[in-house]
Amino acid sequence: MAYGIDNVTKVPELQKRIIFTLLMLLVYRIGIHIPTPGIDSAIMAEWFEQQKGTLLGMFDMFTGGGLRTLSIFALGIMPYISASIIVQLLGMIHPTFEQLQKEGAAGKHKLTQYTRYLTVFLCLIQSYFMAYGVEQMSGPAGEPVVLSAGLSFRLIAMITMTTGTCFLMWLGEQITERGIGNGISLIIFAGIVANLPVAIYNSVRLTRTGELPLLALIFLVVFMLAVIAGIVYMETAQRRIPIQYPKQIRGRRVYGGQTTHLPLKINISGVIPPIFASSIIVFPATIAQFFPNVAAMKMVADAMNPGGWLYNLIYIIGIVFFTYFYTAVVFNPVDVSENLKKHGGYVPGIRPGKTTAEYLDKVLSRLTFVGAIYLSVVCVLPVILMSEINVPFYFGGTSLLIVIGVSLDTMSQIESHLISRQYDGLLKTGRIKSRR
């Protein structure tokens, strides 16, 4: 790896991109510690300590700890992700949005605008209910979390948290354009990684006090290593479909005649399905958590606690749905078969055109099914096991999947920059397989 890092220093543009990415993530981490005006952060943190093991804890993981003190980034990037889901779904069912998806860069720009407007709308709704809910909260001694409750506080909280999410949205777009990796994914990644040291320290502290048995801690470490190995294997696994190009004679030269392959990832959708599914669950359930005195809301909040059967059922359904949905968005068998036919390529034994598209769709459906099962097991099974031994969400399958998946994507992009400039990759031997 040191050999690969030495190569990075030889490419000034890549260095600038990496430094820019790190600086933008540093700005994000600084903003996490800036509280929303009118909030007593200490009392808010004390109240939040009582919510361990609930869905608020998982939402706090996705916000990088911003919810714990109700910072300016308390909503995190989840409203933007929810808006992206809605816009992409509209692209599959609404003619206007479907047409925009086919218009190239201009259509993509228009869809991005719609996503931003919808993000602001979702932020305003979620921040209002969150501010109203926080007004009802108090510390252990009955001291209020909000210093001066009322309409003015709610308006300030709405403007602050909405602006914070819009800034994160802009930050993610800047990282994607001028940095390295996917900006939105890296923001979630940074939030999880930043809290991992605290989670590790708390686990060790619980072991020392006897609240967490030593055998349970050893099991946790071994289990995490096994999950990490499984994730790395599945995220880099491919189904290679052979592609043959016929020989072409032009003058006295012979072109083509080569055999290559079309690599299809077992998990083409990557970490997107768990993130999408989590954002769908978190939005209504988090609002319910802030209204413990309302019987209906309390019932919803209790039923949606991570590890519960209802939460797991909805989470699995969401993961399976978004695995198929996002795979359909990023890979179109008809387009691929047409491109192969246009360039003279074909799958041996399969007729070019419609038959090839049907064959690719059949293979892709089977791979997507395996990918959906893999994501469901990785994201849900660890949560069930962790709830039994009472350890933080940061050791769960969803957080490990996001951390490893985003790391592989980012390393793959760094390696692509190095190879395009005739340098070796990050590893002295072998290549990091792209997840796309």
C-alpha positions as CSV (number, residue, x, y, z in Angstrom):
1,M,0.0,0.0,0.0
2,A,2.9,2.4,0.7
3,Y,4.0,1.7,-2.8
4,G,0.6,2.8,-4.1
5,I,0.6,6.0,-1.9
6,D,4.0,6.9,-3.4
7,N,2.4,6.8,-6.8
8,V,-0.3,9.2,-5.6
9,T,2.3,11.8,-4.8
10,K,3.4,11.7,-8.5
11,V,0.1,13.0,-9.8
12,P,-0.5,16.7,-8.8
13,E,-4.1,16.7,-10.0
14,L,-5.0,13.6,-7.9
15,Q,-3.3,15.1,-4.9
16,K,-5.4,18.3,-5.3
17,R,-8.6,16.2,-5.5
18,I,-7.8,14.2,-2.4
19,I,-6.8,17.3,-0.4
20,F,-10.0,19.0,-1.6
21,T,-12.1,16.0,-0.5
22,L,-10.5,15.9,2.9
23,L,-11.0,19.6,3.5
24,M,-14.6,19.4,2.5
25,L,-15.2,16.5,4.9
26,L,-13.4,18.5,7.6
27,V,-15.8,21.4,7.1
28,Y,-18.6,18.9,7.5
29,R,-17.2,17.5,10.7
30,I,-16.8,21.1,12.1
31,G,-20.4,21.9,11.3
32,I,-21.6,18.8,13.2
33,H,-20.5,20.6,16.5
34,I,-22.4,23.8,15.8
35,P,-25.8,23.6,17.6
36,T,-29.1,25.0,16.4
37,P,-29.8,28.4,18.0
38,G,-32.0,28.1,21.1
39,I,-31.0,24.6,22.1
40,D,-29.2,23.5,25.4
41,S,-26.9,21.0,23.8
42,A,-25.8,19.5,27.1
43,I,-29.4,18.6,28.1
44,M,-30.2,17.4,24.6
45,A,-27.2,15.1,24.8
46,E,-28.3,13.8,28.2
47,W,-31.8,13.1,26.8
48,F,-30.3,11.4,23.8
49,E,-28.3,9.0,26.0
50,Q,-31.6,7.6,27.1
51,Q,-32.5,6.7,23.5
52,K,-29.8,4.2,22.9
53,G,-30.9,1.2,20.9
54,T,-33.8,3.1,19.3
55,L,-34.2,4.3,15.7
56,L,-32.9,7.7,16.8
57,G,-29.5,6.0,17.4
58,M,-29.4,4.8,13.9
59,F,-30.5,8.1,12.5
60,D,-27.8,9.8,14.5
61,M,-25.3,7.4,12.9
62,F,-26.3,8.5,9.4
63,T,-26.1,12.2,10.5
64,G,-22.6,11.7,11.9
65,G,-23.7,12.6,15.4
66,G,-25.5,15.8,14.4
67,L,-28.8,14.7,15.9
68,R,-27.3,14.1,19.3
69,T,-26.9,17.8,19.9
70,L,-29.4,19.0,17.3
71,S,-26.6,20.7,15.3
72,I,-27.1,22.7,12.1
73,F,-26.6,19.3,10.2
74,A,-29.1,17.5,12.4
75,L,-31.1,16.3,9.4
76,G,-28.0,15.1,7.7
77,I,-28.1,14.2,4.0
78,M,-31.1,11.9,4.3
79,P,-33.7,14.4,3.0
80,Y,-31.7,14.7,-0.2
81,I,-31.5,10.9,-0.6
82,S,-35.3,10.7,0.0
83,A,-35.9,13.3,-2.7
84,S,-33.6,11.5,-5.1
85,I,-35.6,8.3,-4.6
86,I,-38.9,10.1,-5.3
87,V,-37.5,11.8,-8.5
88,Q,-36.1,8.5,-9.8
89,L,-39.3,6.7,-9.1
90,L,-41.2,9.4,-11.0
91,G,-38.8,8.8,-13.9
92,M,-40.2,5.3,-14.2
93,I,-43.9,6.1,-13.9
94,H,-44.4,9.7,-15.1
95,P,-44.0,10.5,-18.8
96,T,-42.5,14.0,-18.2
97,F,-39.8,12.8,-15.9
98,E,-39.2,9.8,-18.1
99,Q,-38.6,12.1,-21.1
100,L,-36.2,14.2,-19.0
101,Q,-34.1,11.1,-18.2
102,K,-33.7,10.6,-22.0
103,E,-32.6,14.1,-22.8
104,G,-29.0,13.7,-21.7
105,A,-27.2,16.5,-19.8
106,A,-30.0,19.0,-20.1
107,G,-32.6,16.6,-18.8
108,K,-30.2,15.5,-15.9
109,H,-29.7,19.1,-15.0
110,K,-33.5,19.7,-14.8
111,L,-34.0,16.6,-12.7
112,T,-31.2,17.7,-10.3
113,Q,-33.1,21.0,-9.9
114,Y,-36.3,19.2,-9.1
115,T,-34.4,17.0,-6.6
116,R,-33.1,20.2,-4.8
117,Y,-36.5,21.8,-4.6
118,L,-38.0,18.6,-3.2
119,T,-35.1,18.3,-0.7
120,V,-35.9,21.8,0.7
121,F,-39.6,20.9,1.0
122,L,-38.8,17.7,2.9
123,C,-36.4,19.5,5.1
124,L,-38.9,22.1,6.1
125,I,-41.5,19.5,7.0
126,Q,-39.1,17.3,8.9
127,S,-37.4,20.2,10.7
128,Y,-40.7,21.6,11.9
129,F,-41.9,18.4,13.4
130,M,-38.4,17.9,14.9
131,A,-38.4,21.4,16.4
132,Y,-41.9,20.9,17.8
133,G,-40.9,17.5,19.3
134,V,-37.8,18.9,20.9
135,E,-39.9,21.6,22.6
136,Q,-41.7,18.8,24.5
137,M,-38.5,17.2,25.7
138,S,-36.7,17.8,29.1
139,G,-33.6,16.7,30.9
140,P,-33.4,14.2,33.9
141,A,-34.2,17.0,36.4
142,G,-37.1,18.4,34.2
143,E,-35.0,21.2,32.7
144,P,-36.2,22.2,29.2
145,V,-34.1,21.4,26.1
146,V,-35.3,24.5,24.3
147,L,-34.4,27.7,26.1
148,S,-37.4,29.7,24.6
149,A,-40.0,27.6,23.0
150,G,-42.5,29.0,20.6
151,L,-43.1,29.8,16.9
152,S,-39.9,31.9,16.7
153,F,-37.8,28.9,17.8
154,R,-39.5,26.6,15.3
155,L,-38.9,29.1,12.4
156,I,-35.3,29.5,13.4
157,A,-34.8,25.7,13.7
158,M,-36.5,25.1,10.3
159,I,-34.3,27.7,8.5
160,T,-31.1,26.5,10.3
161,M,-31.6,22.8,9.7
162,T,-32.9,23.2,6.1
163,T,-29.9,25.4,5.3
164,G,-27.6,22.9,6.9
165,T,-28.9,20.1,4.7
166,C,-28.7,22.3,1.6
167,F,-25.1,23.1,2.4
168,L,-24.3,19.3,2.8
169,M,-26.0,18.7,-0.6
170,W,-23.8,21.4,-2.2
171,L,-20.8,20.0,-0.3
172,G,-21.5,16.5,-1.7
173,E,-21.8,17.8,-5.3
174,Q,-18.5,19.7,-5.0
175,I,-16.7,16.6,-3.7
176,T,-18.1,14.5,-6.6
177,E,-17.2,17.2,-9.2
178,R,-13.8,18.5,-7.9
179,G,-12.8,15.8,-5.4
180,I,-12.5,12.0,-5.5
181,G,-15.3,9.6,-4.9
182,N,-19.1,10.0,-4.6
183,G,-19.7,13.1,-2.4
184,I,-23.0,12.0,-0.8
185,S,-21.7,8.6,0.1
186,L,-18.4,10.0,1.5
187,I,-20.4,12.4,3.8
188,I,-22.3,9.4,5.3
189,F,-19.0,7.4,5.4
190,A,-17.3,10.2,7.3
191,G,-20.1,10.4,9.8
192,I,-19.9,6.7,10.6
193,V,-16.1,6.5,10.7
194,A,-15.8,9.6,12.9
195,N,-17.9,7.9,15.6
196,L,-16.3,4.5,15.4
197,P,-13.5,5.3,17.9
198,V,-16.1,6.3,20.5
199,A,-18.1,3.1,19.8
200,I,-14.9,1.0,20.3
201,Y,-14.0,2.8,23.5
202,N,-17.5,2.3,24.9
203,S,-17.4,-1.4,24.1
204,V,-14.1,-1.8,25.9
205,R,-15.4,0.2,28.8
206,L,-18.5,-2.0,29.1
207,T,-16.2,-5.0,29.1
208,R,-14.1,-3.6,31.9
209,T,-17.2,-2.8,34.0
210,G,-18.6,-6.3,33.4
211,E,-21.7,-5.1,31.5
212,L,-20.4,-6.7,28.3
213,P,-18.8,-10.2,28.8
214,L,-15.3,-10.7,27.4
215,L,-16.6,-13.7,25.4
216,A,-19.2,-11.5,23.8
217,L,-16.5,-8.9,22.9
218,I,-14.4,-11.7,21.3
219,F,-17.4,-13.0,19.4
220,L,-18.1,-9.4,18.2
221,V,-14.6,-9.0,16.8
222,V,-14.6,-12.4,15.1
223,F,-18.1,-11.8,13.7
224,M,-17.1,-8.3,12.4
225,L,-14.1,-9.8,10.6
226,A,-16.2,-12.5,9.1
227,V,-18.8,-9.9,7.9
228,I,-16.0,-7.7,6.5
229,A,-14.5,-10.6,4.6
230,G,-18.0,-11.5,3.2
231,I,-18.7,-8.0,2.1
232,V,-15.4,-7.5,0.3
233,Y,-15.9,-10.9,-1.5
234,M,-19.4,-10.1,-2.6
235,E,-18.7,-6.5,-3.5
236,T,-15.9,-7.5,-5.9
237,A,-17.5,-10.7,-7.2
238,Q,-18.4,-10.8,-10.9
239,R,-20.3,-12.8,-13.4
240,R,-18.3,-12.6,-16.6
241,I,-20.4,-13.0,-19.8
242,P,-18.1,-13.8,-22.8
243,I,-18.3,-11.4,-25.8
244,Q,-16.9,-12.3,-29.2
245,Y,-16.1,-9.7,-31.9
246,P,-15.8,-11.1,-35.5
247,K,-12.8,-10.6,-37.8
248,Q,-13.1,-7.7,-40.3
249,I,-10.8,-7.4,-43.3
250,R,-10.1,-3.8,-44.4
251,G,-7.7,-3.7,-47.3
252,R,-4.8,-6.0,-46.4
253,R,-5.4,-5.6,-42.6
254,V,-7.5,-7.9,-40.4
255,Y,-9.3,-6.2,-37.5
256,G,-11.2,-7.7,-34.5
257,G,-11.6,-11.4,-33.9
258,Q,-11.0,-10.9,-30.2
259,T,-12.8,-12.4,-27.2
260,T,-13.5,-10.3,-24.2
261,H,-16.1,-10.3,-21.4
262,L,-18.9,-8.2,-20.0
263,P,-18.4,-8.1,-16.2
264,L,-21.7,-8.0,-14.2
265,K,-21.4,-7.4,-10.5
266,I,-23.4,-9.7,-8.2
267,N,-24.3,-6.5,-6.3
268,I,-24.6,-3.9,-9.1
269,S,-26.6,-1.5,-6.8
270,G,-23.8,-1.3,-4.2
271,V,-24.6,0.4,-0.9
272,I,-27.5,2.4,-2.3
273,P,-30.4,0.0,-1.4
274,P,-29.6,0.0,2.4
275,I,-29.2,3.8,2.4
276,F,-32.5,4.3,0.5
277,A,-34.3,1.8,2.6
278,S,-33.0,3.4,5.8
279,S,-34.0,6.9,4.6
280,I,-37.6,5.7,4.0
281,I,-37.9,4.1,7.5
282,V,-36.1,6.9,9.3
283,F,-38.2,9.8,8.1
284,P,-41.6,9.0,9.8
285,A,-40.2,6.9,12.6
286,T,-37.8,9.6,13.8
287,I,-40.6,12.1,14.0
288,A,-42.6,9.6,16.1
289,Q,-39.6,9.3,18.5
290,F,-40.0,13.0,19.4
291,F,-43.6,12.6,20.6
292,P,-43.4,10.0,23.4
293,N,-46.5,11.4,25.1
294,V,-48.7,10.7,22.1
295,A,-50.0,7.1,22.4
296,A,-50.2,6.4,18.6
297,M,-46.7,8.0,18.0
298,K,-45.2,6.0,20.9
299,M,-46.6,2.8,19.5
300,V,-45.1,3.5,16.1
301,A,-41.7,4.4,17.7
302,D,-41.6,1.2,19.8
303,A,-42.6,-1.0,16.9
304,M,-39.9,0.5,14.7
305,N,-37.0,0.0,17.0
306,P,-34.0,-1.7,15.2
307,G,-34.0,-5.4,15.9
308,G,-37.8,-5.6,16.1
309,W,-39.7,-7.8,13.7
310,L,-41.7,-4.9,12.0
311,Y,-38.5,-2.9,11.5
312,N,-36.7,-5.8,10.0
313,L,-39.6,-6.8,7.8
314,I,-39.9,-3.2,6.4
315,Y,-36.1,-2.9,6.1
316,I,-35.8,-6.2,4.1
317,I,-38.7,-5.2,1.8
318,G,-37.1,-1.9,1.2
319,I,-33.7,-3.4,0.5
320,V,-35.1,-5.9,-2.0
321,F,-37.2,-3.3,-3.8
322,F,-34.4,-0.7,-4.1
323,T,-31.9,-3.4,-5.2
324,Y,-34.1,-4.3,-8.2
325,F,-35.0,-0.6,-8.7
326,Y,-31.5,0.8,-8.7
327,T,-30.2,-2.1,-10.8
328,A,-32.8,-1.2,-13.4
329,V,-31.6,2.5,-13.3
330,V,-27.9,1.8,-13.8
331,F,-28.0,-1.1,-16.2
332,N,-30.3,-1.4,-19.2
333,P,-30.0,-4.8,-21.1
334,V,-31.7,-3.4,-24.2
335,D,-29.1,-0.5,-24.5
336,V,-26.2,-2.9,-23.8
337,S,-27.4,-5.4,-26.5
338,E,-27.9,-2.6,-29.0
339,N,-24.4,-1.2,-28.4
340,L,-22.9,-4.7,-28.8
341,K,-24.8,-5.2,-32.0
342,K,-23.7,-1.8,-33.3
343,H,-20.0,-2.7,-32.8
344,G,-20.3,-6.2,-34.1
345,G,-20.1,-8.0,-30.8
346,Y,-22.2,-10.9,-29.7
347,V,-22.6,-13.5,-26.9
348,P,-21.5,-16.9,-28.3
349,G,-24.6,-19.0,-28.9
350,I,-27.0,-16.1,-28.5
351,R,-28.5,-14.2,-31.4
352,P,-27.7,-10.4,-31.4
353,G,-30.4,-7.9,-30.6
354,K,-33.6,-8.8,-28.8
355,T,-32.4,-12.3,-27.9
356,T,-29.2,-10.9,-26.3
357,A,-31.2,-8.4,-24.3
358,E,-33.5,-11.1,-23.0
359,Y,-30.5,-13.2,-22.1
360,L,-28.8,-10.3,-20.3
361,D,-32.0,-9.5,-18.5
362,K,-32.4,-13.1,-17.3
363,V,-28.8,-13.2,-16.0
364,L,-29.2,-9.8,-14.4
365,S,-32.4,-10.9,-12.6
366,R,-30.7,-13.9,-11.1
367,L,-27.7,-11.8,-10.0
368,T,-30.0,-9.1,-8.5
369,F,-31.9,-11.7,-6.5
370,V,-28.6,-13.0,-5.0
371,G,-27.5,-9.4,-4.4
372,A,-30.8,-8.6,-2.6
373,I,-30.5,-11.6,-0.4
374,Y,-26.9,-10.8,0.4
375,L,-27.7,-7.2,1.3
376,S,-30.7,-8.2,3.5
377,V,-28.6,-10.8,5.4
378,V,-25.7,-8.4,5.9
379,C,-27.9,-5.5,7.1
380,V,-30.4,-7.3,9.2
381,L,-28.7,-10.4,10.8
382,P,-26.0,-8.4,12.5
383,V,-28.6,-6.0,14.0
384,I,-30.4,-8.9,15.5
385,L,-27.2,-10.3,17.0
386,M,-26.0,-7.0,18.2
387,S,-29.3,-6.3,20.0
388,E,-28.7,-9.4,22.0
389,I,-25.3,-8.3,23.3
390,N,-26.2,-4.5,23.4
391,V,-23.4,-3.0,21.3
392,P,-23.6,0.2,19.2
393,F,-25.1,0.4,15.7
394,Y,-21.6,1.3,14.3
395,F,-20.7,-2.4,14.5
396,G,-23.9,-3.4,12.5
397,G,-23.9,-4.7,9.0
398,T,-25.3,-1.5,7.4
399,S,-22.5,0.6,8.8
400,L,-19.8,-1.9,7.8
401,L,-21.4,-2.3,4.3
402,I,-21.3,1.5,3.8
403,V,-17.8,1.9,5.1
404,I,-16.3,-0.9,3.0
405,G,-18.4,-0.2,-0.1
406,V,-17.5,3.5,-0.2
407,S,-13.8,2.7,0.6
408,L,-13.7,0.3,-2.4
409,D,-15.4,2.8,-4.7
410,T,-13.0,5.6,-3.7
411,M,-9.9,3.4,-4.0
412,S,-11.1,2.2,-7.4
413,Q,-11.4,5.9,-8.6
414,I,-7.9,6.7,-7.2
415,E,-6.5,3.7,-9.0
416,S,-8.2,4.7,-12.3
417,H,-6.5,8.1,-12.1
418,L,-3.2,6.5,-11.5
419,I,-3.5,3.9,-14.4
420,S,-4.8,6.6,-16.8
421,R,-1.5,8.4,-16.3
422,Q,0.6,5.2,-16.8
423,Y,1.3,4.6,-13.1
424,D,0.8,1.4,-11.2
425,G,-2.3,1.2,-9.0
426,L,-2.6,1.4,-5.2
427,L,-1.5,-2.2,-5.0
428,K,1.8,-3.5,-6.3
429,T,0.2,-6.7,-7.5
430,G,-3.4,-7.1,-8.8
431,R,-6.1,-4.5,-9.3
432,I,-9.0,-3.2,-7.2
433,K,-12.1,-4.3,-9.0
434,S,-14.6,-1.6,-9.6
435,R,-18.0,-2.0,-8.1
436,R,-19.7,-0.6,-11.2
